[in-house]
Amino acid sequence: MKTLFSKGLVASAISLALAGTATAQDSQNDTEQKQAEKPEVIVVSGTPGGAGIRKIDASFAVTNIDAADIDKISPKSTADLLKAIPGVWIESSGGESGANVWVRGFPGGGDAPFLTIALEGSPVYPPSTLSFLENTQIFRIDETIQMVEGLRGGPNPIVSNGQPGLTTNFRLKQGSETTEAMAKYSISDYGLNRLDMVMSGELADDLFYMVGGYVKSSEGIREAGFNSEEGNQFTINLTKKFDKGELNVYTRQTDDHGSWYLPTPLNIDGIDASYTQIGPLNRQASISYGPDNGTTEMFDFGDGRGWDGHISGGSLKLELPNDWRLIDRFNLTKGEANTYGLVPAGGATTVGAVADNGTSATGTVTGTEYGADTPVQQIGRWVVLKDIQSFTNDLAISKRFDLFDVSFGLYTANTKADDWWSIGNEAYYVLQPGGEMLSGIACNDDPAVSCGFNYDISSVGDAQTTAYYTTGSWYATDDLTIDAGLRRENHEVNYTVDEGLDGTIDKPVTYDEDKTSWTLGANYALNDFSGVFLRANRGYKMPYFDDFRDNYGAYTNDNNPLIK
């Protein structure tokens, strides 16, 4: 019986093993079938002119986030979405605009110096960061986005604007022969009302369209007492297909702004994380600027930070004779990226410590008398007006041979930024949500008496970038591909600054520099669905306007005569 039982166990074990093998094989077959049924992911980031390559064949790290993933993540802002990209850390506590973005392996103390936002393969604004402006501020996510690609390093220093860090390329939805439409209404517990709509289809034979956008309004995550976040956006994307090519044009018109959230003195009773200084009693305020603070002007600080402008462009793809291919991508960005904020300066104090009479001060709006123990704080009324414009063009031609392919490209960019600042302008305000400014305090009442610092400037900057690049790939075996790229870039900057708004140019700059970048990579396919790669590169972050203003001496010393 024991022998028979043992045999029975062995037979059962063999049977289970065979069943397990069959199940595993079926599971593997099912997995392979599902993978084969998935649409093949094509990435255009990091390729000459955005030519496109299968993701499995790419010898660089790229993250794809499609429309379904964006819905699941439900980002509060464009910067907030980038948290889904490995190696990227985001601080977006200041609101929808003005995020700090850190990319692993790159230095940075704030803003987003190693981030480029691209739309359909073209950078929306070539400088990654200027004072009071980073790329996410001028780009809003809505239902017109099909996918975003996040490329870290890799061939980034060679193509497009030569960003050595992170390039996030947003791709728009395109129309098809099927007419589709969608509308979405969103609400929140902080008073958000937002309507998104998108529609796509075919206008005529081989002519497709996509239109969409949003309109929104809310009081803001921190209650402001009025609708401090308002905006709208409209996008149209047209695609015409030819026998041997394709033409695509788009425009994205945006007017969207929201409160600039700033530090909170949490050691004061009644002040918590939902506190914001801006409110109906102080959103309108006057500042004095220029020589001897001789000019006074009123601004609406409720406008916060935002973008009022457009991003327009397109691409042309052509199949040329002898198997050559041409791709040209172009983009024009123009608009205002202004900042208005009530910026705290120093910690809290009391009316008694700063009032002229030592006992009380009076609200300038309501006429309320505030006693000596009322908490107050110096608040700076900052105004930064920033008009920006850029035009980029990326032209590439390429050809595939039996064992290798080669491409040649020309990237050009013309960038402008006209700034007018008046920052500082400090005065004492009641330390409560929307607290009003006080009278009975000398520096509040007399423009000639300063509560703190004032910094007024007017600046004009123009930059031109011209880069020639070439890339090539060698298909050494069916599984091994080796690629390389080289870029030679010329960067010119002309910049002037009038500090103090006295009509005197303080920091004239003429900069002209050339740099060479390179990349080398190899990709080995383990199977149809996975592979390994190696990559080495060297690139440069070229200086723009603020780099010269903030580090003027570093560009004028005897060892580095870059200002001519």
Number of C-alpha atoms within 10 A of each C-alpha: 6 7 8 9 10 11 12 12 12 12 12 12 12 12 12 12 12 12 12 12 12 12 12 12 12 12 12 12 12 12 12 14 11 10 13 12 9 9 7 11 12 15 24 20 29 29 20 32 30 22 21 15 15 11 19 20 21 23 23 23 15 22 17 19 19 15 18 11 14 19 11 8 14 11 15 12 18 21 25 20 18 21 16 18 19 14 13 17 17 18 16 18 15 16 23 24 32 28 25 21 26 23 21 15 10 11 10 14 9 13 22 25 24 22 26 29 25 24 23 23 28 28 30 29 28 26 26 23 23 16 14 17 23 25 26 26 22 27 24 20 18 20 21 25 19 16 18 27 22 26 25 26 24 25 34 26 26 33 29 32 29 23 26 25 23 28 28 23 25 24 18 20 21 21 21 17 15 10 14 13 13 11 13 11 13 10 13 11 8 12 14 18 15 18 15 19 18 22 20 24 18 20 17 10 9 14 19 22 24 25 23 23 23 22 17 18 20 22 19 23 19 18 20 23 15 14 18 24 25 21 18 19 21 19 21 22 23 20 23 18 14 12 8 10 15 17 17 20 19 21 19 21 18 23 20 26 26 26 30 27 25 16 14 18 16 12 10 14 10 10 15 13 10 11 21 26 28 30 21 14 18 19 24 14 14 12 21 18 22 18 12 11 18 10 11 11 9 10 15 14 24 24 22 23 27 29 25 19 21 23 24 21 23 22 23 17 21 17 16 14 7 8 10 15 19 21 22 22 23 23 26 22 21 20 19 19 25 22 25 23 25 28 21 22 18 10 11 18 18 21 27 19 16 19 22 15 13 15 17 22 25 20 18 17 12 11 12 12 13 19 16 18 13 17 19 27 23 24 24 23 23 22 23 21 18 20 18 18 21 23 23 25 24 25 21 25 22 22 16 15 12 7 12 15 15 19 22 19 23 22 25 20 23 18 21 22 19 17 19 19 22 21 22 24 28 24 25 28 25 25 26 20 21 20 21 26 25 26 23 19 21 17 20 21 14 11 18 13 11 17 21 14 11 20 15 22 19 20 23 17 19 19 23 18 21 18 23 20 22 21 23 19 20 17 17 11 10 9 14 17 21 20 20 20 23 21 22 16 22 16 19 18 21 18 22 21 23 18 18 21 20 13 13 11 14 13 14 18 21 15 19 16 13 13 14 17 21 20 21 20 20 20 21 20 16 11 9 12 12 11 16 15 17 13 18 14 19 17 20 15 16 18 15 24 24 15 15 23 18 10 10 15 11 15 18 15 11 8 8 10 11 15 18 10
